[in-house]
Each structure stands twice: as C-alpha cells, then as structure tokens.
Amino acid sequence: MTAARIRIAVGVLLLLAAGVGVWFWMHRDRESTDDAQVDAHVTPIASRIAGSVESVNVVENQQVKAGDILVRIDTRDYEVALARARAELADAEATAQAARVGVPITTTTTASNVASAQSGVAQSAASVVEAENAVGGATARIATAQARVREQEATAAKAARDVDRLKSLLAKDEVAQQQYDAAVAAADASRAAVDSARAQVEEAQQAVKAAESRLETTRVKAQQSDAELRAAETAPQQVQATRARAASAAAQVDQKRAMVKQAELNLEYAVVKAPVAGIVSRKTVEPGQVIQAGQPLMTIIPLENVWITANFKETQLAKMRVGQRVTVEVDAYGGREYSGKVDSIAAATGSRFSLLPPENASGNFVKVVQRVPVKIVLDEGQDNERLLRPGMSVTPTVYTK
C-alpha cells in the first residue's frame, strides 16, 4: 500500500469519526421513537331511547357543529306517554289538594266530637244519678204507703169492732141510733182509707218499676256516651292518619311530576344532537331503522384538539420532563414537521393497561424493555387545516436539554 492510499484511508476514517462524533453530539440530548401516533377525543353517539328512526341528517365524514341535529326518532309514542303522565299528575294533584283540605276539617271535627262526647258523658252521669235518686224516692214512697195501709187497716178493724159493739147495744136501746150510724160511717170511711192506701202502694210500686226502667235506659245511654267518648278520644290518631294520607298524596304528586319530567326528557331525546363539533365517522344508522336505547349510531371526532401519544422506552425517560420541546414528523405528509411540547408522562407502562397484563412471577421470566406512553401537545396554529387524523404514524423527537 502506497503512502497516498494510506493518507486517503486515514482521511476517510477521520471523516467517519468526525461524522459519528457530530451525529452523537447532535443526538446526545434528544430522544426519539417511531412508536407514536396521533390521538384525539372520540365521542360515541348513542340513542337514549328506543324507537323508529325518522330521519338521518348527516353522512359519513361530514363536518358538524355542536348542537347540529344528527338523527330524529319518531315521537308519537312519547307524545302519548307525556299526555298520559300529565293527566296522572293532574289527578294526583287533585287528590293531594283534597287530602290537604281534609286535615283541618278532620282536626276541627274530631275536636268537636270530643267536646260533644265529654258533654254527653257528663249529662249521662247526671241522668244516672237522677234516675237512681228517683228509684230511691219511689222505694221510700212504697214503704210509706205500706205503713199507711197498715195504719188504715188497724183503724178499719177498730171501727168494725166499734160497729159490732154498738150494734148489740142498739138492740138493747142502750145507745142512740145516731151514734150507731156514726160508727158505721166511720167504719166505711176506714175501709175506704184502707183501699186508698193500698192503691197508693200499688201506685208507688208502679213508680218504682218506671224509675228502674228509666235508670236502666239511662245507664245504657251512659255506656253509649262512654263508647262515643272513647271513639272521640282517638282524634289524634285520626288526625295523624289524615296527615299521613295527605303526605302520601303529596309524594304521589312528586312521583307523577317526575314521570312527566321523564316523559318530557324522552321527547327531547327523540332529537339526537351533536354534543361537540367534529367529523362524523362510523355511521351505522339509517332512516326507518328501529333502534334500542344505548345503541351506537355514529362517532364524532373533534379534530381541533389532537395530540401525540409516543411510546418511549423506559430507558429513554431518564432526562425527559414535562414542558420539554418536541418536534414531530408526520409520515403521511412526507415527513412534515410540527412543533410541540411534552404535556405529561403516563403513570404506568402500556403493558399494564393491556387486556392481559404480563405475569412475571413465573420461573421463565425474560426481561423486556417496557414502553411508557408520553402525551405531546402541539403548539397553537400548527394544524389549522385539520390535516392530522387520529391513528396517523409520527416520529416525535424530544429535546431533553
């Protein structure tokens, strides 16, 4: 080998060494990965009620604004349900009003019944005492009449003996006819007095029976008054029961009012509107289709807010911090570069969020470098044309210094 060739070889090696040194110098404070893609919010649109689709106002990949009508569902069934709910609410309100009015009425009525029953009990007690006194008085009159009967019988017996004695004397002309006639008259009067006294005894006995009958009737009425008072004394329970019915009726009103509100909401849900602005994707609904509550209809993707999800190796995170500058090359546009910054670093590796997380407790463990998702947001004004679409492959480079 000649000296010229040696010098050329040494020069090439020096150039290569310089190139490698420049490359390492340029990339020593940078971390890059090609395991990255564009992300965005994906808003699924689903029906909140069941029914027949009346119209679909959008097509696939159409741009919509927040509040635009996407789908209309036939509302006739829900209009009937709303009318029925309002009628039931009106009925419940009328029942509640009647129950509320019944509370003061029951309170007043029961209080009046208690006062009336107490007055009736007092009157019945007085009547019983009066009837008992009447029975006692009638019994006493019987005894008096019987004593008078005995007295008159004794007088009549004496008068009869006087007549017999005077009669024998009159036969002997020892007494005057006038005296005898007087004795006969006195005997007749005594017998009449006996009959009168016996009649008074009979009258007194009848009076006792009448008084005892009145006493029994009065006692029955007193028992009825006591029963009425006991019934009237349940007034607090009656008022409480009336108030409970009023409270139940008020609860029914609240329930029916909630049903009306739900029927109104169901009627509103018949018009499906876009919750956000974006692009319609994955439309699966057509006019005339019968759908169920919760059934997916389409998806809206808002492209004004996209970001980059970069899965860096765990060994690349040593110097990576939130806020560091980032450049992003998009494969779809020939490596077009966007600028941004690190927004956040995930709390766990991607494998931890997989359907079947790895189980490293087995004996055949092989260490694998894990990847950690890093969220990168683009600077304002980087994608005014809305060219970035979720899922596009990108290559982000983080400048760690």
ROMARVEX-812333 format. One record per residue (C-alpha): residue number from 1; residue in one letter; y, z, x. Coordinates in pm, whole numbers, plus 32768, in hexadecimal, padded with zeros to 4 digits. Example, Ala and Ser with C-alpha at 12.3 -4.5 7.8 and 13.67 -1.06 7.14 Angstrom:
<atoms>
> 1;A;7E3E;830C;84CE
> 2;S;7F96;82CA;8557
</atoms>
This chain:
<atoms>
> 1;M;8000;8000;8000
> 2;T;8151;7F99;808B
> 3;A;827B;807C;80A1
> 4;A;832F;7FB2;7F95
> 5;R;8219;7FEE;7E9C
> 6;I;8214;815D;7EEF
> 7;R;8386;8178;7EAF
> 8;I;835F;80BF;7D65
> 9;A;8242;81A7;7CFA
> 10;V;830C;82DB;7D5B
> 11;G;8437;8254;7C9A
> 12;V;8365;8218;7B64
> 13;L;82D3;8376;7B7A
> 14;L;8430;8406;7BA5
> 15;L;84A8;8343;7A75
> 16;L;837F;83BA;79AA
> 17;A;83BA;851E;7A18
> 18;A;8529;84FC;79C1
> 19;G;84D2;8467;786C
> 20;V;83DC;857D;7823
> 21;G;84DB;867E;7895
> 22;V;85E8;85E5;77B7
> 23;W;84F5;85DB;768F
> 24;F;8497;874A;76BE
> 25;W;8603;87A5;76E9
> 26;M;8662;86EE;75AB
> 27;H;8544;8788;74E1
> 28;R;852D;88E2;7575
> 29;D;8606;8978;7462
> 30;R;857B;88A6;7344
> 31;E;8453;88CA;725B
> 32;S;83D6;87A1;7197
> 33;T;82B7;8752;70AA
> 34;D;823F;862C;6FE3
> 35;D;8193;8711;6EE4
> 36;A;82C0;8716;6DFE
> 37;Q;832A;867F;6CB4
> 38;V;8446;8675;6BBB
> 39;D;8437;877A;6AA5
> 40;A;84F7;87A9;6961
> 41;H;84E5;886D;6820
> 42;V;83EA;87DC;672B
> 43;T;8440;8838;65C3
> 44;P;831E;8803;64D0
> 45;I;8383;87B4;636A
> 46;A;8298;8837;625E
> 47;S;82A7;8855;60E5
> 48;R;82DF;89B1;6058
> 49;I;8257;8951;5F02
> 50;A;8144;8874;5E78
> 51;G;8188;873F;5DAC
> 52;S;819D;85C8;5D99
> 53;V;8286;8518;5E8F
> 54;E;8396;8463;5DD3
> 55;S;843E;83B8;5EF9
> 56;V;8446;83B4;6075
> 57;N;85A0;8368;6101
> 58;V;8551;833B;6272
> 59;V;8479;8261;634E
> 60;E;83CD;829E;649A
> 61;N;84BA;82CE;65C5
> 62;Q;85EF;82DE;64E8
> 63;Q;8719;83AB;655B
> 64;V;8776;84B5;6458
> 65;K;8884;85BB;643F
> 66;A;8858;8725;63DA
> 67;G;8854;873B;625E
> 68;D;87E2;85D5;6222
> 69;I;86E8;85B3;6104
> 70;L;8593;8556;618D
> 71;V;84A6;8572;6063
> 72;R;84CB;85AC;5EED
> 73;I;83B4;864E;5E22
> 74;D;838C;8627;5CA8
> 75;T;8448;874D;5C0B
> 76;R;83D4;8740;5A9E
> 77;D;82CB;884E;5AC0
> 78;Y;83BF;8931;5B75
> 79;E;84D0;88F7;5A71
> 80;V;83DC;896B;5962
> 81;A;837D;8A99;5A34
> 82;L;84ED;8AF1;5A62
> 83;A;8531;8AD8;58EB
> 84;R;8406;8BB7;58A0
> 85;A;8473;8CB6;59A6
> 86;R;85D3;8CC1;5915
> 87;A;8549;8CF5;57B5
> 88;E;846C;8E12;582F
> 89;L;8598;8EAA;58E0
> 90;A;8665;8E9F;579E
> 91;D;8549;8F48;56E0
> 92;A;8528;9055;57EC
> 93;E;86A0;9092;57EA
> 94;A;869E;90BE;566F
> 95;T;857C;91B2;5687
> 96;A;862D;9273;579A
> 97;Q;876D;9283;56CD
> 98;A;86AE;930E;55A4
> 99;A;8602;940C;5684
> 100;R;8750;947B;5719
> 101;V;87E4;94A7;55BD
> 102;G;86B2;956D;5551
> 103;V;86E9;9679;565D
> 104;P;8826;9719;55C9
> 105;I;879F;96EA;5469
> 106;T;865F;97A0;54C2
> 107;T;8723;98B0;5574
> 108;T;8804;98ED;5448
> 109;T;86EA;98D4;534A
> 110;T;8606;99C3;5402
> 111;A;871E;9ABF;5431
> 112;S;876A;9AAD;52BD
> 113;N;85F9;9AD3;526B
> 114;V;85E2;9C09;5345
> 115;A;870E;9CA9;529B
> 116;S;8689;9C4F;5143
> 117;A;852D;9CD1;5195
> 118;Q;85BB;9E17;521C
> 119;S;8689;9E41;50DD
> 120;G;8555;9DF7;500C
> 121;V;8489;9EF9;50C9
> 122;A;8598;A000;5091
> 123;Q;85AF;9FAC;4F20
> 124;S;8434;9FB4;4EFB
> 125;A;8425;A106;4FA6
> 126;A;852F;A18C;4EB9
> 127;S;8474;A0FB;4D90
> 128;V;8331;A19F;4E01
> 129;V;83DE;A2EE;4E1C
> 130;E;847A;A2BA;4CC7
> 131;A;832A;A25A;4C2E
> 132;E;827F;A385;4CCF
> 133;N;838E;A466;4C3F
> 134;A;835D;A3C4;4AEA
> 135;V;81E6;A408;4AFD
> 136;G;822C;A571;4B5C
> 137;G;8326;A599;4A3F
> 138;A;8233;A501;4942
> 139;T;811C;A5E5;49BB
> 140;A;8200;A712;4996
> 141;R;825A;A6A5;4833
> 142;I;80E6;A699;47DE
> 143;A;80BE;A800;484C
> 144;T;81F1;A866;4782
> 145;A;8175;A7AB;4651
> 146;Q;801A;A846;466D
> 147;A;80B8;A9A3;4685
> 148;R;8186;A956;454F
> 149;V;8048;A8E3;449D
> 150;R;7F9F;AA2E;44EC
> 151;E;80D6;AAE8;447C
> 152;Q;80E9;AA27;4334
> 153;E;7F74;AA52;42F9
> 154;A;7F9A;ABC9;4323
> 155;T;80C3;ABC8;4232
> 156;A;8000;AAF4;4139
> 157;A;7ED3;ABDE;414D
> 158;K;7FB0;AD0C;410B
> 159;A;8056;AC58;3FE9
> 160;A;7F01;AC04;3F57
> 161;R;7E92;AD6E;3F6E
> 162;D;7FD7;ADDD;3EC7
> 163;V;7F93;ACE9;3DAA
> 164;D;7E30;AD6F;3D7F
> 165;R;7EA8;AED9;3D7A
> 166;L;7FC7;AE92;3C88
> 167;K;7EE2;ADCB;3BA8
> 168;S;7E03;AEF7;3B69
> 169;L;7F31;AFD4;3B34
> 170;L;7FC8;AED5;3A43
> 171;A;7E8D;AEE7;3972
> 172;K;7EC4;B05C;3951
> 173;D;8038;B025;390A
> 174;E;808C;B0EB;3A3E
> 175;V;8173;AFDF;3ACC
> 176;A;8262;AEF5;3A2B
> 177;Q;820F;AD8A;39F2
> 178;Q;833F;AD2B;3ABC
> 179;Q;82C3;ADE3;3BEF
> 180;Y;8175;AD39;3BD4
> 181;D;8215;ABE4;3BB2
> 182;A;82E7;AC29;3CE6
> 183;A;81AE;AC84;3DAA
> 184;V;8103;AB42;3D3A
> 185;A;8232;AA75;3DA0
> 186;A;823B;AB23;3EEF
> 187;A;80C9;AAD3;3F23
> 188;D;8103;A966;3ECB
> 189;A;8228;A958;3FBC
> 190;S;8154;A9F1;40CF
> 191;R;8041;A8EF;409A
> 192;A;8149;A7DC;40A5
> 193;A;81D4;A873;41E4
> 194;V;8074;A86E;4278
> 195;D;804D;A6FE;4221
> 196;S;81A2;A6B6;42B6
> 197;A;814B;A771;43F7
> 198;R;8002;A6B4;4412
> 199;A;80BE;A56D;43E2
> 200;Q;81A8;A5D2;44FA
> 201;V;807A;A614;45DB
> 202;E;7FF4;A4BA;4588
> 203;E;814B;A425;45CA
> 204;A;8160;A4DE;4717
> 205;Q;8006;A462;477A
> 206;Q;806D;A2FB;4729
> 207;A;81A9;A331;47F3
> 208;V;80D4;A3A8;491C
> 209;K;7FFC;A271;4905
> 210;A;8130;A192;48F5
> 211;A;81CB;A24B;4A1D
> 212;E;808A;A22D;4AE7
> 213;S;807B;A0B8;4A97
> 214;R;81E3;A08D;4B06
> 215;L;8193;A154;4C41
> 216;E;806C;A072;4C93
> 217;T;813F;9F3C;4C58
> 218;T;8255;9FCA;4D30
> 219;R;8160;A01A;4E48
> 220;V;80D9;9EB5;4E3D
> 221;K;823C;9E31;4E51
> 222;A;8280;9F20;4F73
> 223;Q;814E;9E97;502B
> 224;Q;81C9;9D34;4FEC
> 225;S;8321;9D96;5072
> 226;D;827F;9E2A;51A8
> 227;A;81BB;9CE7;51DB
> 228;E;82F9;9C1B;51AE
> 229;L;83AC;9CF8;52AA
> 230;R;8294;9CCD;53A7
> 231;A;82A4;9B56;5371
> 232;A;8420;9B5B;5390
> 233;E;8409;9C27;54D0
> 234;T;8360;9AFC;5575
> 235;A;84BA;9A59;5576
> 236;P;84DA;9A5A;56F6
> 237;Q;838E;99A6;5715
> 238;Q;83F5;98AD;5609
> 239;V;8540;986D;56B8
> 240;Q;848D;984B;5805
> 241;A;8397;9754;576D
> 242;T;84B7;968B;56D9
> 243;R;8568;9685;5828
> 244;A;8426;961A;58D1
> 245;R;8406;94FA;57DB
> 246;A;856F;949C;5824
> 247;A;852B;94A4;599B
> 248;S;83F3;93D2;596B
> 249;A;84BB;92D7;589F
> 250;A;85C3;92CC;59B1
> 251;A;84B3;928C;5AB3
> 252;Q;8430;9172;59DA
> 253;V;858E;90DD;59DA
> 254;D;8597;90E9;5B57
> 255;Q;8440;9048;5B66
> 256;K;84A1;8F32;5A74
> 257;R;85E9;8EFE;5B2F
> 258;A;8522;8ED5;5C72
> 259;M;8442;8DDA;5BC1
> 260;V;8576;8D16;5B55
> 261;K;85F5;8D1B;5CBB
> 262;Q;84A4;8CA1;5D39
> 263;A;84A2;8B8B;5C34
> 264;E;8601;8B24;5CA0
> 265;L;8593;8B23;5E0D
> 266;N;8461;8A4F;5DB7
> 267;L;8549;8959;5D0B
> 268;E;8622;894F;5E43
> 269;Y;84EF;8923;5F20
> 270;A;84A3;87E0;5E65
> 271;V;85AF;8741;5F41
> 272;V;853F;874F;60AD
> 273;K;8669;873E;619B
> 274;A;8682;871B;6311
> 275;P;86C2;8872;63AE
> 276;V;8744;87D6;64F2
> 277;A;87C3;8689;656E
> 278;G;86CA;85B5;662D
> 279;I;85CB;849D;6626
> 280;V;84BF;848A;651A
> 281;S;8360;8478;65AC
> 282;R;81FA;848E;6531
> 283;K;8254;8448;63C6
> 284;T;811E;8478;62EE
> 285;V;81AD;8477;618E
> 286;E;81D2;8356;609A
> 287;P;825F;8335;5F37
> 288;G;8164;8391;5E28
> 289;Q;809C;846E;5F0F
> 290;V;8032;85C2;5E86
> 291;I;807E;86C9;5F8B
> 292;Q;8031;883B;5FA9
> 293;A;810E;895C;6011
> 294;G;8119;8974;618B
> 295;Q;809E;8811;61C0
> 296;P;8145;8769;62F0
> 297;L;821A;863E;628F
> 298;M;82C4;85D5;63D2
> 299;T;8360;8656;6513
> 300;I;84CC;8652;6582
> 301;I;851D;865B;66F4
> 302;P;8689;86AA;674F
> 303;L;86D2;85DF;688A
> 304;E;8827;8677;68CF
> 305;N;877C;87A9;6963
> 306;V;866B;874D;6A5A
> 307;W;85FB;87FB;6B97
> 308;I;84FF;87D5;6CAF
> 309;T;83C2;88A2;6CCF
> 310;A;834D;8890;6E3B
> 311;N;8204;892C;6EA2
> 312;F;823E;899D;7009
> 313;K;812E;8A2A;70E3
> 314;E;8142;8BA0;7109
> 315;T;8178;8B6B;727F
> 316;Q;82BA;8AAD;7232
> 317;L;8362;8BCF;717B
> 318;A;83B1;8CAD;72A5
> 319;K;851D;8C3D;72C0
> 320;M;854C;8BAF;7162
> 321;R;8651;8C63;708F
> 322;V;86FC;8C33;6F3E
> 323;G;883A;8B61;6F5B
> 324;Q;87D0;8A8F;7088
> 325;R;8832;8920;7087
> 326;V;872D;881F;7020
> 327;T;8715;86A6;7026
> 328;V;8625;85FB;6F38
> 329;E;8597;849C;6F64
> 330;V;8515;83F9;6E24
> 331;D;83EC;8310;6E52
> 332;A;8436;824B;6D12
> 333;Y;858A;81D4;6D91
> 334;G;8530;816D;6EF0
> 335;G;8577;82BB;6F8F
> 336;R;86C7;82F1;6EE5
> 337;E;8749;843E;6F5A
> 338;Y;87D5;855A;6E86
> 339;S;886E;869E;6EFB
> 340;G;882F;87F9;6E73
> 341;K;87D9;895F;6ECE
> 342;V;86BC;8A56;6EB7
> 343;D;86D9;8B09;6D69
> 344;S;85AC;8BF5;6D75
> 345;I;8457;8C30;6E0C
> 346;A;832F;8C74;6D27
> 347;A;829E;8DD2;6D11
> 348;A;813B;8D57;6D55
> 349;T;8081;8C2E;6DE4
> 350;G;8022;8B0B;6D0C
> 351;S;7EB2;8B67;6D14
> 352;R;7F00;8CAD;6C63
> 353;F;7F81;8BEB;6B38
> 354;S;7E54;8B04;6B25
> 355;L;7D58;8B14;6A09
> 356;L;7C50;8BA5;6AF2
> 357;P;7CF7;8C73;6C07
> 358;P;7C2D;8C7B;6D4B
> 359;E;7B44;8DA1;6D83
> 360;N;7B4E;8DFF;6EF3
> 361;A;7A68;8F2E;6EDF
> 362;S;7930;8E5F;6F27
> 363;G;7891;8E51;707D
> 364;N;78D0;8CDD;70B8
> 365;F;7A4C;8CF9;70BA
> 366;V;7B05;8BE0;716D
> 367;K;7C72;8C17;71AF
> 368;V;7D4E;8B06;7117
> 369;V;7EC2;8AE7;7143
> 370;Q;7F5E;8B2F;6FF1
> 371;R;8089;8A81;6F5C
> 372;V;81AC;8B33;6EB6
> 373;P;8286;8A82;6DB2
> 374;V;83F7;8A73;6E0F
> 375;K;84FB;8A10;6D0C
> 376;I;860F;8929;6D8C
> 377;V;873F;88D6;6CB7
> 378;L;8812;87A2;6CF2
> 379;D;8987;87AD;6D2B
> 380;E;8A6C;8750;6C0B
> 381;G;8A9E;85DB;6BD3
> 382;Q;8964;8573;6C8E
> 383;D;88B6;84D3;6B62
> 384;N;89C0;845E;6A70
> 385;E;88ED;832E;6A19
> 386;R;87C6;840B;69B4
> 387;L;86DA;834E;6A9C
> 388;L;8603;8476;6AFD
> 389;R;84DD;84A9;6A16
> 390;P;83ED;85CF;6A0F
> 391;G;82B5;858F;6ADE
> 392;M;8355;84A4;6BDE
> 393;S;82E2;84DE;6D44
> 394;V;83EE;854C;6E3A
> 395;T;8404;85C6;6FA0
> 396;P;84F0;86ED;6FC9
> 397;T;856D;8767;711A
> 398;V;85F6;88CA;7133
> 399;Y;86EE;8915;7247
> 400;T;869B;8A78;72A7
> 401;K;87CF;8A95;738B
</atoms>
